[in-house]
Amino acid sequence: MTTDEPRELRYVYAVCHPLGAPLQAELTGVTGAPPRQLEHRGLVAVVGSVPERDFAEESLRAHLEDLDWLTETARAHQNVIAALTTVTSPLPLRLATVFRDDSGVRLMMEQEERRFRAGLDRLAGRVEWGVKVYVEEPETPARDPAPAVAPSSGRDYLRRRRAERTTRDDTWRRAERFAQELHDELSRHAAHTRVHPPQNPELSRASGMNVLNAAYLVERSGAEEFVERVDATKDREPDLRVELTGPWAGYSFTADDEEGET
């Protein structure tokens, strides 16, 4: 091998137990490279080869500021995790988890063995579902520049504004109560739950204000019933929107402190 031959690093997607079924033959991951299995001490790391020029520390730091590159890499990463989820319950690793060679991956598996085994036990036979509740706020008066009846006095104007604030406050109270009741109900049918901070509407580009952003780790055998429970709530409140996503690998439940629950 010549010294100017490009060096390849090891990109690690997930750790799992030995697979009971093969992955798709045509499956590709980051940079288009097919993933392979690296077994060590009864665990399997699913890895791919990536060029050092893009994934060495300094280059990677720069790439993570490139939204297009980040989106493409995240999509390829998720492609492999999704394929793994069809045949096992993987423990996903962070995006762009990279080591210099197979030996580095094996050393990581030894050092993290206890955590990996605990995480795999927690995820075994389960998938993650995400549930979000949004308040669809009524249009503000600014959208209606010519009200049907103009206020006849300052007192009428203040009364109207007070009524608008009361309506908004009532909507928020109802939304919070609905979100808590929904979360309590779904939690009874999940092995673990995690409540995330509300999504920033500017970043998520979702309409409305997010009042519940939760993840539920559910037995595969109970997934259909869980979906039906969520679907049954979607028309319960006219100003609220319920969104369900999944099933996913247990991204929200990979850490030991999954008791970030309510």
C-alpha positions in Angstrom: 0.0 0.0 0.0 1.4 3.4 -1.0 1.6 6.2 1.5 -0.7 8.4 -0.6 -3.4 5.8 -0.7 -6.5 7.3 1.0 -7.0 5.9 4.5 -10.4 4.6 5.7 -11.9 4.9 9.1 -14.6 2.9 10.8 -18.1 4.5 11.1 -20.2 2.7 13.8 -24.0 2.8 13.4 -25.1 0.7 16.3 -24.4 -2.2 18.6 -26.7 -5.2 18.8 -26.8 -8.9 19.6 -25.9 -11.3 16.8 -28.5 -11.0 14.1 -31.0 -13.7 13.6 -31.5 -12.7 9.9 -29.3 -11.2 7.3 -29.4 -7.5 6.3 -30.5 -6.5 2.9 -27.8 -7.4 0.4 -28.1 -4.0 -1.4 -28.1 -1.9 1.8 -25.7 1.0 1.8 -24.9 3.6 4.4 -22.8 6.7 4.8 -20.7 7.6 1.7 -22.6 4.7 -0.1 -20.5 2.0 1.6 -22.3 -1.2 2.7 -22.4 -1.9 6.4 -20.7 -5.0 7.8 -20.8 -6.7 11.2 -17.9 -6.7 13.6 -18.4 -9.3 16.3 -16.6 -9.1 19.7 -17.4 -10.8 23.0 -20.9 -11.8 21.9 -21.8 -8.3 20.7 -22.0 -7.0 17.2 -21.0 -3.5 16.0 -22.5 -2.6 12.7 -19.8 -0.6 10.9 -18.9 1.0 7.5 -15.8 2.4 6.0 -15.5 6.1 5.5 -12.7 8.3 4.1 -10.4 9.9 6.6 -10.3 13.1 4.7 -14.0 13.7 5.5 -14.2 12.0 9.0 -11.0 12.9 10.7 -11.7 15.2 13.7 -11.0 18.5 12.1 -12.7 17.7 8.8 -15.7 16.3 10.6 -16.1 19.4 12.7 -16.3 21.5 9.6 -18.7 19.2 7.9 -21.1 19.3 10.8 -21.6 23.0 10.1 -22.7 22.1 6.5 -26.4 21.5 6.6 -26.5 19.7 3.2 -23.7 17.3 4.2 -25.3 16.8 7.6 -28.7 16.0 6.2 -27.3 13.5 3.7 -25.2 11.8 6.3 -28.1 11.6 8.8 -30.3 10.1 6.1 -27.7 7.4 5.3 -27.2 6.7 9.0 -30.9 6.4 9.6 -31.2 4.1 6.5 -28.9 1.5 8.2 -30.6 1.9 11.6 -34.0 1.4 10.0 -32.8 -1.8 8.2 -31.4 -3.1 11.5 -34.7 -2.4 13.3 -36.5 -4.8 10.9 -34.4 -7.8 12.1 -33.4 -6.8 15.7 -33.6 -4.2 18.4 -30.4 -2.2 17.9 -28.7 0.2 20.3 -28.1 3.2 18.0 -24.9 5.2 18.4 -24.6 8.9 17.8 -24.3 10.3 14.3 -20.6 10.3 13.1 -19.2 7.9 15.7 -15.9 7.1 14.1 -12.8 5.1 15.0 -9.5 4.6 13.3 -9.8 0.9 12.7 -11.5 -2.4 13.8 -9.2 -2.6 16.9 -10.5 0.8 18.0 -14.1 -0.4 17.6 -13.4 -3.6 19.6 -11.7 -1.6 22.4 -14.8 0.7 22.6 -17.0 -2.4 22.8 -15.0 -3.7 25.7 -15.0 -0.4 27.6 -18.7 0.1 27.1 -19.8 -3.5 27.4 -21.8 -3.2 30.6 -23.7 -0.1 29.3 -24.3 -1.7 25.9 -25.7 -4.9 27.4 -27.9 -3.0 29.8 -29.2 -0.9 26.9 -29.8 -3.9 24.7 -31.7 -5.6 27.5 -33.9 -2.5 27.8 -34.6 -2.3 24.1 -35.1 -6.0 23.4 -38.3 -6.7 21.5 -39.3 -3.0 21.7 -39.6 0.0 19.3 -39.9 3.7 19.9 -43.0 5.8 19.0 -43.0 9.6 19.1 -46.1 11.6 20.0 -46.5 15.3 19.7 -49.4 17.6 20.6 -49.7 21.0 19.0 -52.0 23.9 19.8 -53.5 25.3 16.6 -53.8 28.9 17.7 -56.6 31.0 16.3 -55.8 33.7 13.9 -54.7 36.9 15.7 -56.8 40.1 15.2 -54.0 41.5 13.1 -55.1 39.2 10.3 -58.5 40.8 10.3 -57.8 44.6 9.8 -61.5 45.5 9.5 -63.6 44.1 12.4 -67.3 43.9 11.8 -68.0 46.2 14.7 -65.4 48.8 15.7 -65.1 49.4 19.4 -67.1 52.5 20.4 -64.8 53.4 23.3 -61.6 52.6 24.9 -63.4 50.5 27.5 -65.0 48.4 24.7 -61.5 48.0 23.1 -60.0 46.8 26.4 -63.0 44.4 27.0 -62.4 42.9 23.6 -58.7 42.4 24.1 -59.3 40.9 27.6 -61.8 38.4 26.0 -59.2 37.4 23.4 -56.6 36.8 26.1 -59.0 34.8 28.1 -59.8 32.6 25.1 -56.1 32.0 24.5 -55.5 31.2 28.1 -58.4 28.8 28.1 -57.0 27.1 25.0 -53.6 26.7 26.6 -55.1 25.3 29.8 -57.2 22.8 27.8 -54.1 21.8 25.7 -51.9 21.2 28.7 -54.6 19.2 30.5 -55.2 17.1 27.3 -51.5 16.6 26.8 -51.0 15.4 30.4 -54.0 13.0 30.2 -52.7 11.6 26.9 -49.2 11.1 28.2 -50.5 9.4 31.4 -52.7 7.1 29.3 -49.9 6.2 26.8 -47.4 5.7 29.6 -49.5 2.9 31.0 -49.0 1.0 27.8 -45.3 1.7 27.4 -42.2 0.0 29.0 -40.5 3.4 29.3 -41.2 7.0 28.4 -39.2 10.1 27.9 -40.5 13.7 27.7 -38.4 15.9 25.5 -38.4 19.8 25.5 -41.0 21.3 23.3 -39.9 21.8 19.7 -38.9 25.2 18.4 -41.4 26.0 15.7 -38.8 27.9 13.7 -36.6 24.8 13.6 -39.2 22.2 13.2 -41.3 24.2 10.7 -44.4 22.6 12.2 -47.5 24.8 12.5 -48.8 25.6 16.0 -47.1 25.5 19.4 -45.8 22.2 20.7 -47.1 21.3 24.2 -46.1 17.6 24.3 -43.0 16.1 22.7 -42.7 12.6 24.1 -41.2 9.2 23.2 -42.6 5.8 24.2 -40.8 2.5 24.2 -43.4 -0.1 23.3 -43.4 -3.9 22.9 -43.5 -4.8 19.2 -46.4 -7.1 20.0 -48.4 -4.1 21.4 -47.5 -1.7 18.7 -50.8 -1.9 16.8 -52.8 -1.3 20.0 -50.6 1.6 20.9 -51.2 3.2 17.4 -54.9 2.7 17.8 -54.9 4.5 21.1 -53.2 7.5 19.7 -55.4 7.6 16.6 -58.5 7.6 18.8 -57.4 10.9 20.4 -56.8 12.8 17.2 -60.3 14.4 16.9 -61.0 14.7 20.6 -60.1 18.4 20.7 -60.8 20.6 17.7 -57.9 23.1 18.3 -55.3 20.5 19.1 -53.3 18.4 16.6 -51.8 15.0 17.6 -48.9 13.6 15.5 -47.5 10.1 15.8 -44.2 9.0 14.3 -42.4 5.6 14.3 -41.7 2.9 14.8 -38.1 3.8 15.3 -35.1 2.2 17.0 -35.0 3.3 20.6 -33.0 6.5 20.1 -34.5 8.1 23.2 -33.7 5.2 25.5 -30.1 4.4 24.8 -28.8 6.1 28.0 -28.8 4.6 31.4 -30.9 7.5 32.8 -34.0 6.8 30.8 -35.9 7.7 33.9 -36.3 11.1 32.5 -40.0 10.2 32.7 -43.1 11.7 34.1 
